[in-house]
Amino acid sequence: MNHNQKKKVLFICRNNSGRSQLAEGILRHLYGDCYQVYSAGSDPRAINPLTLQVLQELGVDTSPLEAKSLEKYQGQEFDLVVSLCGGEDEECPIFLTAARFIHQGFPDPREISVDNQLSPEEKLEGFRQVRDQIRDWIEAQFKPG
């Protein structure tokens, strides 16, 4: 499939440090021959090290991942934009130039990483759970054919 026929997918959330990076990395890893995959946030922050760690556990190449602002993609058109924000108290960004927009909420792993009650292993396990939820959803939603 040539580059121009690939569907363009943009994953968005607030900080582009956890969920949208997980989704970008996993979709590119599983079905990158069918999709051009991007992610961005309305308030981008450095990618959480645990995000990178749990992706690497799946064999995902994390080198192309970087925190990006939604502004980088203003004016570009996407076949699908997916917002990944979870809680009702979470402000989810809106992106208007999409052929299709869907919302699929997942818990914010950032909440896990700042919880001082949790041990490092518990934090890592929390990130794995979010990663696996996102992976399962991507496999169901994006599987080619």
N, C-alpha and C positions, 0 to 999 in steps of 0.2 A: 504494500500500500504506500503510495507516495505521500510526501509531507503535506501536500495540499488537500488530500482526501481525509486526513485524520480529523476527527472531531476535536474541537477546542473546548477544554473543560477548565473552569476556574473555580477553585475552592476558596471560600472566604470565611473569616471569623474576625474577631476583634484584633488580636495581637499577632496573628500569623507566627506563633511560636510553638504551637502544639498541634491541635486538631487538623488545621488546614495543611500543615507540613506533613503530618502523618498521612493524610489522604493523598496529597500530591505524590509523596514518595511511594506509597503502596500502589496507586493506580499506574504510575509510570513503570514500576517494577513488574506488575502483573500483566498489563495490557498496553505498554508504551508503544507497541507497533500499531495500535489502533487509535490512540489518543495523544494529542498535544496537551500536556498537563501543566497548570499554573496554580499558584496560590498567592493570596495577599490578605492584608488586614487593614482595618480603618485606623488602628493605632499600633503599628508594627513594633515588636520588641525582639531582642535577640532570641534565637531558637533555643528552647530549653534543652540542656544537655541530655536529659532523660528521653526526650523525643528522639534525638539522634541515636541514642543507645538502643532503644527498643526497635527502631527501624533496622539498625545494623544486625540485630539478632535474627531478623528475617532474611538477611542477605541483601537488603536494599542499599543501593549506592546513594549515600547522603551528600556527596560532594556538590551536586547541582543545587542543593537547597540553601536558600537564604531568605531572611525576613524581608518582605516587600510591602510597600504601601499600595492600596487600591489605586491611588493616583497614577501609578506606573501604567495601568491598563485602561485609563480613561480613553474613550473613543474607539477602543478595539471591540470587535464583535466576537462573541463566544457562542458556541452551540448550546452550552449548558453552563449555568452558574449555580453552585451549590453552597448554601450557607449552612454552617455546621454548629452554630451557637446552641447551647443547651438550655440554660435556665431562663425563667421568665424575667428575672432581674438583669439579664445580660442584654446589652444593646447590640443587636446584630446589624452589620452594615448592609446596605442595599446597593445593588449594582444593576444598572438599567439596560445595558446593551447586550442582552442575552436573548437567544431564540427561545430558550426555556430556562426558567428559574425554579429551583426546588429547595425546600428547607428540610434538612435532616439533622436534627439536634443530637449532639453527643455531650457527655459531661466534660467540663473543662479540666484537663489534667493539671493546669496551672494551680488550681485549688489544692490538688493533692501535693504538689511540690512545695507549697508554702505552709502546709500543715505541720506544725512543730511537734504534734503528738505522734507522728508517724516516723518509724525508723527508715533509714535509707532503703532497705529491702522492701518495706511496705510501699514506699513511694514508687519504686521501680515496678512493683506488682500492679499498682494502680494505673501506671502508664501502660503496662502490657494489656490490661483489661480494656482501656479505651482504644488502644491500637487494634486489638482483636475485634472489637465491636465495629470499628471503621473498616477493617479488612473484610469481615464477613459481609457487611453492607455493600462494599465495593464489588466483591465477587458476585453478589446477587444482582446488583444494579447495572454493572458495566460489562459483564461477561460477553465477549463478542459472539456473534452468530446467534 
